[in-house]
Amino acid sequence: MKYTLLAGKTFDKSLHKLPLDVIKHIDDLVFQLEDNPKEGEQLKGEFRHLWSLHTKLNNVQYRIIYSVNVVKREVILHYAGSRENFYKEVKRLRLKVA
């Protein structure tokens, strides 16, 4: 059974700051999480409740931060951006998982 993808406000805002070709690439990539939500890498430490999906386009690395609610079968997309200063930005957002 597939998971439902949910995009938070911070994800939408972060996505719109990226170039159009990157948005399309990330859009295609996140739909894979419906079938396999643990495709990314589970983070450690203060971000242990989050997952990070890595991708590369035009020699630039990008990250997508998301969380997985197994009980509700949901994947909640939190933030997307280039790898540069990515985790500082995630820390600034103070993402909490319900």
C-alpha positions in Angstrom: 0.0 0.0 0.0 1.3 3.4 -0.9 2.1 6.3 1.4 0.5 9.7 1.1 2.8 12.6 0.3 2.1 15.8 2.3 4.0 19.0 1.6 4.4 21.6 4.4 4.6 25.3 3.9 8.4 25.4 4.4 8.7 22.7 1.7 6.7 24.7 -0.8 8.6 27.9 0.0 12.0 26.3 -0.2 11.1 24.6 -3.5 10.0 27.8 -5.2 13.4 29.3 -4.5 15.1 26.7 -6.7 15.5 26.8 -10.5 12.7 25.3 -12.6 14.8 22.3 -13.7 15.6 21.4 -10.1 12.0 21.7 -9.1 11.0 19.2 -11.8 13.8 16.8 -10.8 12.8 17.0 -7.1 9.2 16.6 -8.0 9.9 13.4 -9.9 12.1 12.1 -7.1 9.7 12.6 -4.2 7.0 10.5 -5.8 9.3 7.5 -5.3 8.7 8.0 -1.6 5.1 6.9 -2.0 6.3 3.3 -2.5 9.5 3.4 -0.5 9.5 6.1 2.2 12.7 4.9 3.8 14.7 5.3 0.5 16.5 8.2 2.0 18.9 8.2 4.9 17.7 8.5 8.5 19.5 11.4 10.2 21.2 11.2 13.6 21.3 13.3 16.7 18.8 16.2 17.1 17.5 15.4 13.6 16.9 11.6 14.3 13.2 11.9 13.6 13.9 13.2 10.0 15.0 11.5 6.8 17.2 13.0 4.0 16.9 12.1 0.4 20.0 13.1 -1.7 20.1 13.9 -5.3 22.4 15.6 -7.8 21.6 17.7 -10.9 24.0 19.8 -13.0 26.9 19.0 -10.6 25.0 20.5 -7.6 23.9 18.3 -4.7 20.5 18.7 -3.3 18.8 17.4 -0.2 15.1 16.8 0.7 14.2 16.6 4.4 11.1 14.6 5.3 9.5 12.6 8.0 7.6 9.3 7.9 4.4 8.5 9.9 4.2 4.8 9.6 0.8 4.6 11.5 -0.9 7.0 9.1 1.2 5.9 6.1 2.3 9.5 5.4 5.5 11.1 4.2 5.7 14.7 5.2 8.0 16.8 3.1 9.6 19.6 5.1 12.4 21.3 3.2 14.4 21.1 -0.1 17.6 22.9 -1.0 21.2 22.7 -2.2 23.6 20.9 0.1 25.5 24.1 0.9 24.4 25.3 4.4 21.5 22.9 4.2 21.6 21.6 7.7 22.1 25.1 9.2 18.9 26.1 7.5 17.1 22.9 8.7 18.3 23.7 12.2 17.0 27.3 11.9 13.6 26.0 10.9 13.3 24.0 14.1 11.3 21.3 12.4 9.1 19.3 14.8 7.3 16.1 14.0 3.9 15.5 15.5 
